Amino acid sequence: MENIPKRLILMSFVLLTTILLQAQNIDVTDYGALPNDGKNDREAIQKAIDECRKSGAETLIMPPGVYDISDAGAIKLMNDIMAGKLGENPQDVVYTPYFPYSRGIDFNGVNNLRIMAEGATLLCHGWMEPVSLENCRDITIEGLTIDYKTIPHSEGKVVNVDKEFLDVELTDVQWLGDDMTITRIMFWDLQKNRLLGQSLYHPFKTRKLDEKTVRIFTKAKPEMLGTVALMNHMMHFRPAILVHEAKNTVLRRVTIHAQPGMGIVGHRSHNVLMEGLRIVPAPGKYQSTNTDATHFTSCTGLIRFDGCMFEGQGDDATNVHGYYHKITKDLGNNSYEIKLEDRWCTHACVLDFPDIGNALEIVKKTTLEVIDSLTVVEVDTFPREWKSVLTLNRKLPGDFNDYYLIDVTRLPKLEFVNSYVGSHLARGVLVKTRNVLIENCTFREGTGTAIHIGAEGDWREGPGSANVTIRNNRIMRTGRGDATNNGACGIAVNVKAPDDTKAGIHKNIAIVQNIIEGENAEVGISIRGAKGVELKNNTFSSCQQKIEVRYTEKISVSD
């Protein structure tokens, strides 16, 4: 050993280290995915992902540039929708349990992987789910952008308005023609740099006027003249990123510019961190996702947004909740069949069910009051029949038809901090979970209430929230139209049930040191159906009524 030159030993060590590092890193370009070449990179990127799964590589590298992701099935679906083959509202067909769809890149079963994609863009051809994270653990995606070659909405300036129609001069004429599929139209006010308060909804009849102008027959309003019409060709479908049955997912500096559905959907997953997430329109555009920017259902652990940005999406910035399940059969021996009613799909379009050992609250349908809590002893699932069979630790009280069951073990903590929510449709943050912090955020000119704490029996989304802190946020001119709750521009706490007069559905809420600037708003903060509420050091302007309180116990208000 003494005769071996030290230099040779050092060279051998460096070579071995290099080989080991190369084995831990996989570059998509080595598998044929070359950015900016205009070729379909879907198969090549998938090969690189599959190798990561096989080899246990720690890093997947996507050098900067545009990667085209094309799929024949996704293109066919897009063309069929725009040809009217799926009806006036395609959501009724495609947003259903287990509807077949195309995936862009699929990380199913991959663990312990960091995707380094700073400056990399997935440009999708056809309407699809661009990134699927199912059955994954410890996945981090950094710097990736998702956009579409043919975005799932059209934009154009409103150049003429009549009581029965409006004319739109399109910036992109790919879908221009008679009988365009349009499910909703939002309107961006160029003078105020925000959405108008109200949108228009299908059905629409259209007629091509010339090579760039379409006439849309609907009940138009004068204030629509000169705005940019944002015409959605699809409502709910697949998310840009699906996080399903995953653990410890990190999305860092990820950008989503468009999606025929939601931006991110998380379902039955544990711990999702979004840091520097941006769901915003592409340069020169005014809309981002067609529906919610993000949506998390039946998750555990922590859902955290830190330093994120949202604008132009067609629904809430986030909605975090569980599901109220209908009890359909008493099978005896403490066993019951449960299901979401047939017309209700989960947001991931897969079955929702509790796990063994989980706590279920028994909730009265008429009021959403919690009657009791039971524990799941056994579970049997029937995904295609959209039902589960549960054995509980004891029998349900009374007539099971009077109750819903909701899994309160699958309720994550929520932190929404240091983030910006620009003008968009509906609410900023919709809370139906427990242990929540909303802090140091700005909400600007959304159409609905900025922060909504709700139990929504009409949507089968709950439960009542608890231990919620809303602190040091600036809320500006929100609550001007669609999805304004209780007339509140800033913050609304309420219950949507046949009888909404019961106190204590929501518990332990602190609303402290927020600045709420209305626009001749009816109410700044509305509290209903709660117990144990602290309102302290909040300031208001341009609100006809600062604070409204109904059906609430143990509330303190101080300057």
N, C-alpha and C positions, 0 to 999 in steps of 0.2 A: 504493500500500500504506500510505503514511504517513497517508492520509486516512481509513482504516478505523479506527473507534473500537476501542480496546483491549478494551473491554467486549464488543463483538460478536465479536471474535476468541476471547475466553475462552469466551463462550457457545457458539460453534460447536465449540470443542475439547471442552467438556463434553458437548455433544450427541453428537458423533462417538464419544467414549469410551463413553458410555452405550449407543449402538447396537451398538458392537463387543462390549461386555460381554454385552448381551442375546443377541447372536448366539452367544456362547460358552456360554451357559447355557440349558437347557431345563427348564421346570417342568411336571410331569405334569398339574397342574391346568389348564393351558392346553389340554390335549388331552382334557379331560373326566373325568379321574380325580379325583373329589372325595372326600376322606376322610370317614369316619363317616356316609355317606349310605345305607349298606346295599345299594348297587347294585354290580353286577359291574364292576370296574375293569380287568379283564385286558386287554381290547382297547385301552382308552385308554392304559394304561401302555405297552403294546407299540408303539403309534403313536409315543409320545414316544421310546422306545428306537430305533425305526427311523429317526426324524428325526435322532437323535444319530449314528447310523451314516452317514446320508446327508450331513449337514452338517459332520461333524467337530466337533461341540460338545464342550466340555471338561468340562461339569458337567451332571448330571441331578439335579434337585431334587425330592424327595418330601417335602412338608410333613408335620408330625406328624399322626398319626391312623391309623385302621384302613382298609385298602384290601381290599375283598373280591375274591378271585381265584377264579372259578368256571369249571368246564369240564364239559360234559355227559359226555364220555368218562371223565373221572376219577370223576365221581359214579357212572356206570354200573359201572365197575370195582369201586369200593367196595361198591356194593350187591350185585353178583354174588359178590364174595368172601364177604360176610356171609350170603348165601343159600346158600352151600356149592357154588356152581357151579364153583369152581376147586379143589375138593377140600379135604381136611382140612389140607393144608399148601400154601397158594397160592404160596409161594415156588417150588415145583417148576414152576409155569407162568410166573409173571411175572419171575422172576429167571433169565432165560435170554437167550442172545445175541440182541440186536436185537428183543426183545419190544417191540411198539408201546406207547407211553405218552403221557400228556399232560404238557405243560410249562406252568408258570405264566407267567413272563416269560423271554424268550429274548434273550440278548446276542450271539448267534452273529455273529462277524466284526467286533464293535465293538472299537475301539482307543482308548487314551488318554482314558479317561473316568472321572470321579469321580462316584459316586452318593452324594449327600448325603441320608441318610434317617434322621437322628436323630429318634427318637420315632415313626417310621413302622412299621406292622405289616402284613405280608401275611397275611391270614386266608384260608386255602385251603379251598375247598369241593370235596370229592372228593380221592382219593389220587393224588398227582402228584409231579412234580419241580418245586418252586416256582421255583428260579432256575437257569438254564443258562448257563454261561460256557464256550462252545466256540469254538475258533479265535480267541481274544481275546488282546490284548496291553495291558499296563499298565492294568488295571481295578482301581479301588479302590471298595469298598463300605463305607460308614460308617453305623453306628447302626441298621441294619435288623433287625427282629424277624420271625421266621417262626413261625406257629402254624396250627392247624387248627380249623375250625368243628366238625367231627366227628373227634376224635382217633383214631388207629389202635390204640388199646387202651382197655380199660374198667377202672375202678378201683372197689373196694368192700371193705367190711369183712367179714372172715370171722367169721360169727356162730355157726357150728356145725361141728364136726369129727367125723367117724366114720372108721373104718379104710378104708372104701370110697368115701367122698365127703366133700365140704365144701360148706357153704352160704355164699353171698356176697350181702350186701345192697349193691346197686349204688348209686353216687352219680349215675350217668347211665344211664338205662334205655333209651336209644334202641335198643340191640341185644338187649335182654332177650328171651329166648324159648327154646323147645326147639331143640336142635341148633345152638347158637351156634358160629361158627368161632373157635376158640381154639387158637393154636399153642404158646403157652408161658405159664406163670404164674410170676411172681416175687412175693415176699412182703416187704412193708416192715414191719419191726418198729417199732411206734410208741413202745415203751418205750425202745429203744436208738437210735432214729432212724437206721436202716440196713436194708439188705436182709438177709434170712436167707441163709445160706450156699448153700443148694441151691434150685433151681427145679424145676418140673414141666414136662414136655414132652408134646406131642400123641402119640397121639389122646386126645381128651376127649369124653365124651358129657354133654350137659347137659339139664336139665329145669327149666322155669319153675315156681316154687312159688307166687309171688304177684306183685303188681304191681311189686315192687322186689327180689325175691330169686330167685337161680338156684342150683340144685343141680348141682355138677360132680362127676361120677363119676371118681374117681382114688384113688390110694393116698395119703391124707392123713396128716399127722403132727400130734400134739397141739400142737407149738409154733406151728403155723399159726393157731390160734385167737386172735382179736383183732388179727391183722395186717391190713394192707391188701393185698388180692390185686390184682396188676397183670397183667391178662389181655391178652396181645398177640393181635391178630387177624391179624397179618402179621409175618413175619420180614424177610428181605431183599427189597427192591424198589428204588426209586429214592432217591437222596439228596435232602436239602433243597437243597443247592447242589452242582452238578456243575461241576468244573473239568477240562476235557478239551482237550488240545492248546492250552493257554493258556500265556502267559508273563507273569511279573511281576504276580501277583494279590495284592491286599491286602484282607483282611477285617478291618476295625477296628470293635470294639464291636458285632459282629453277635451276635444271640441267636437260638437255635433251641430252641423249646419241645417240639416233637413232630415225628415223621416216620415214615411206614411204610417204614422202611429205615434207612439211615445219615444222619448229619448232613451231612457233607461227604465227597465222594469226589473225589480228584484222580488223573488218569490221563494219562500221557505229557505232563506239564506241567512247566514250568520256573519255579522260584522262587514259593513260596506263603508269604505272611506272614500269620499270624493274631495279632492284637494285641487283647487284651481280649475275645476270643471267649468266649461263654457258651452252653454246651449244657446246659441245666438245665430241670427241670419248670416249667410255668406255675404261678403262685400257686395254692395249694390242691391241687396235684397232686404225685405222687411219682415219676413216670416221665417221662423226656424221649424220646429217640429209641428206636425199637424194637430197633435193633442198634447197631453201632459209632458212637461220636460222630464220629470222622473216620477216613479210610482213604486212604492214598496209595500208588499203584502205578506202577512204571516211570517215575518222575519224575527230573528232573535239577535241578542248582542247589541251592537251600536250601529246606527245609521248616522253618519256625520258628513255634513257639508261645511267646508272651510275655504273661504276665499273664492267662492264660486260666482258665476255670472249667468243670468238668464234674461232673454228678451225675445219677444215676437212669437212665443209658443202659443199653440191653440188651446191651452188649458193651464191647470195649476203648475207652479214651479215644482212642487212636490206634494205628495199625498201619501201618508203612512198610516196603515190600518190593518185590521183583521176583518173577517167576514162573519156576518150573522147567518148561521145555517138553520134551515127549516128542518124540523123533526117530522119525518114522513111515516114512520111505522114504529110501533112498540112490538118488539120481537120476543118479549118475555125474558126473565132471568137478567134483568137490568141491561138488556141489549136493545139498541135503537138504530134505525136507519136514518141517516141525515143526508141532506143534499142542499146545494144552492138551487133555488128554483130554476126550472128549465130555461127561462129567458135570461138568467144571469150567468155570464161567463166570468171567470177570474181574469185578471189583467194579463196574466201569462198564458191564458187559455189552456191551462192544465189543472188537474184536480187539486183542491185545497182540502187538507185533512189534518187532524191532530195526531200527535205521537203518543205512545204509551207513557203514562205518568204525567201527561199534561193536565193542567187545570182548565175546566170549562165553566164559564159563568152561564147560569140560566137567566135569560133576559125576557122580561115581559114584553110581548109584541106591541101592546098598545101604548106603553110609556118608555120603553127601553130601560126600566128599572132592573137592577140585579136582584134576583130572588134568592139565589143560592149558588153554591159552587160545588162541582163534582170533579172526580179524577177519572181519567181514562185508564182502564185496566187492559183492554184489548182493542185492536183496530184491524179491520179488514177493508181494503179499498177496491172499488170497482170503477176505474177511471172512465172507461167507455160508456158506462151507465150513469156517470156523473154523480156517484153516491159513495158513501162509506157506511160501514156497520160498526158501531161502537159498543163495547161493554163497559159500563160505568161501575164505580164502587158502590153505588146504591141507586135506588129507583128514583125517577123524576117525580116531583110532587104534582098532584092534580092532573089536569088534562094537558097532555104534551102539545096539543094544537095551540095552546096559549103562549108558547115560548119559542124563542130562538136559543141556540147554543153558540157560544163564541169562545175560541181558544185564547186564553189570556196568558198562557206560557209563551206563545208565539207573538209577543209584543215587544218590539225593540225600543231601546232608548233612542231618542232623536236629538241631535245637536245640529242646529242650522245657524252658523256664526260667520261673521266677517264677510258677508256675501251681498250681492247686488241683484235685485230683481227689477228689471226695466218693464216697459209697457208690454202687456200681454193680455190674453183672454183669461178671465176667471180670477182665482185667488192666487196669492203668492205661496203661502205655506198652509196646508190643510192637515190638521193634527187630529188623529184618532188613535193615540197610543199614550203611553205613560212614561214619566221621567223624561221631560223635554226641556231643552234650553234653546231659545231663539234670541240671539244677542248680537249687537253691533252690526246690524244689517240695514240696508236702504231698500225701500220698496217705492218705486216710482210709477204712478199713472197706469197701473193695471185696471182692468174694467171692474173687477170684483173686490171684495174685502181683502185687505192685505194678508191678515193672519186670521184663520178660522179654526176654532176648536169646536168640533162638531161630532155628534153621534148621528149618523144618517141612516135611519131605518129604511128610507125610500130607496137608497142605493145598496142596502144590506151591508153597509160599512160601519164598523165600530171598533172598539167599544167606547163607553164614556172615558174621557181622558182624566189623568191625575198627575199631580206633581209637575206642573208646567210653569216655567219661568220665561217671561217675555220682557227683555230688559235692554234699554239703551239702543233702541231702533229708531230710525227716521222713516216716517211713512208720509208720502207726498201725493196727494190728489188721486188716490185710489178710490174704489167703490163708486164708480161713475155709471155703472150699467150691469152687464151680465155677471151673475154670480155674486152680487152684493147681498150680504146676509143681514137681516134685521135693520136694513138701512145704514149699516155701519161702514164707514170708509176705512177705518183703521183695524180694529180687532172685534171679532164677534165670537161669542160663546153661545151655542144653542143646541137644541135637540130637535131632530126631525122624526116625529112619531105622531100617530093619530091624536094622542093627548100629550102635548108638549109642556104641560104646566107643573111637572114634578121637579122639585129641587133635588140637587145632589147627584144628578147623573154624571156631572163633572166635579172633580174635587181638587182642592189645594192648588189654586192658580194665583201666581204673583205677576202683576203687570206693573212694571216699575220703570220710571225715567225714560219714557218714550215720547218722541215728538210726533204729533199727528196733525198734519196739515190737510184739511179737506178742501173740496171745491164746492162750496155751498152744500156740504154734506148734511144729510139728515141727522146722523149720529156719529160721534167719534169712536166710542167703545160701547158695545152692547153685551150685557151679561144676562144669560137666561139659563135656567136649569142647572145651576151650580151650587156648590156649598164650599165655604172656606176660600174666599177670594180677597186678595189684597190689591188695591189700586193706589199707587203712591208716586207722587212727583211726576205725573204725566202732564204734558202741555198740549194745548189744542188751539187751532185757529181755523176759521171758516167752517165751523161745525155748528149747526143750529142747536144741537144738544150735545154737550160734551160726553156725558155718560148716561146710559139707559140701563136700568136693572129691573128684571122681572123673574119671578119664580126662583128666587135665590135666597139662601140662608147663609148667615155668618159672613158678611162682606164688610170690609173696612175701606174707606176712601179718605185719602189725605193728600195735601199739597206738599 
